[in-house]
Amino acid sequence: MNKELFEALDVLEKEKGISKDYMIEKIEAALLSAYRKENGGYENARVKLNPAKQDIKLYKQLTVVEEVIDPATEILLSEAQLKSKRYKVGDIYEIEQKTKTFGRIAAQAAKQVIIQGIREAERGNMIREYEEKKEEIVSAVVVRVDPTTGNATLEIGKNEMVLFRNEQIPGETLQVGDRIKVFITEIKKETRGPSIVLSRVHPGLVSRLFELEVPEIKDGTVEIKRIAREAGSRTKIAVISNDDKVDAIGSCIGPKGARKNNITAELFGEKLDIIPYSEDTEAFISAALAPATVESVTKLPDSDRAYRVIVADDQLSLAIGKEGQNARLAAKLTGFKIDIKSSHSAIED
């Protein structure tokens, strides 16, 4: 058992990056705890692992005393001095224990420590790997879907992670075998191990999908300035070109709409409004209300963050959108409060 144990520690250090000295300390503590438990928890002892000799020693420890009260933990000074005259009262006298029982205890305890060590190493590696991928998207395969909760277990690389139902696109029904992309929003370090928070509703997913599909965004020629999303329904994304020769919106749409269509397909049919970003607030608000056509945008005198928008009568419902969604997303995208009026009602006011 000893040879196999030390070989296992060598492998752990080489392949998993776990310090052998760290593991030896853990195993010694585990063996000591197991030995004490086996002996009612009363005996004092010391365990020593020697990698050079590939052996494990167990020493029962007794306190040197003038008068023995507890034979399980004490030894007479006169008896201790039979071994060495240097012993004095209060010293620790050690007796090596060689028992078959300890061999069985040691094997089981060491096995548990090594298993725990491997788990800790894998958790540590997982944290390091995914901390680098925070706020990025990764490809995943659906391996299970809980019929009760709707939570989906995804296979990402060599790991399995959970995509909770509230982080799935509304209306989307995931099936085993589906290949999807998910956004890593957070890495939580918990006592049970690292928890990777995945999302398909986060606006960052749309942003990263555009980076994948649009080379001009990836290389910085086209820049995503703002994004507002109601997952499963509609996203508004404001873009700008840093090169006068490159059309930001055309780049995002792609030849025959291919780039935009690929993103829409990944988002379960979610509508995408790609609009030009502008530092001119009135122009930006006007563009943000697409697909409606805006007649005028005017800053309200009683607020720095509120604007009045006038549209033709037949554009009012389009500007507001179903259940107010278009106006709501435009306000979220621009950061301003938007009051929309039809030209007819504006005249009456």
Secondary structure, 3 states (H helix, E strand, C coil): CHHHHHHHHHHHHHHHCCCHHHHHHHHHHHHHHHHHHHCCCCCEEEEEEECCCCEEEEEEEEEEECCCCCCCCEEEHHHHCCCCCCCCCCCEEEEECCCHHHHHHHHHHHHHHHHHHHHHHHHHHHHHHHHCCCCCEEEEEEEEECCCCCCEEEEECCEEEEECHHHCCCCCCCCCCCEEEEEEEEEEEECCEEEEEEECCCHHHHHHHHHHHCHHHHCCCEEEEEEEEECCCEEEEEEEECCCCCCHHHHHHCHHHHHHHHHHHHCCCCEEEEEECCCCHHHHHHHHCCCCCEEEEEECCCCCCEEEEEECHHHHHHHHCHHHHHHHHHHHHHCCEEEEEEHHHHHHC
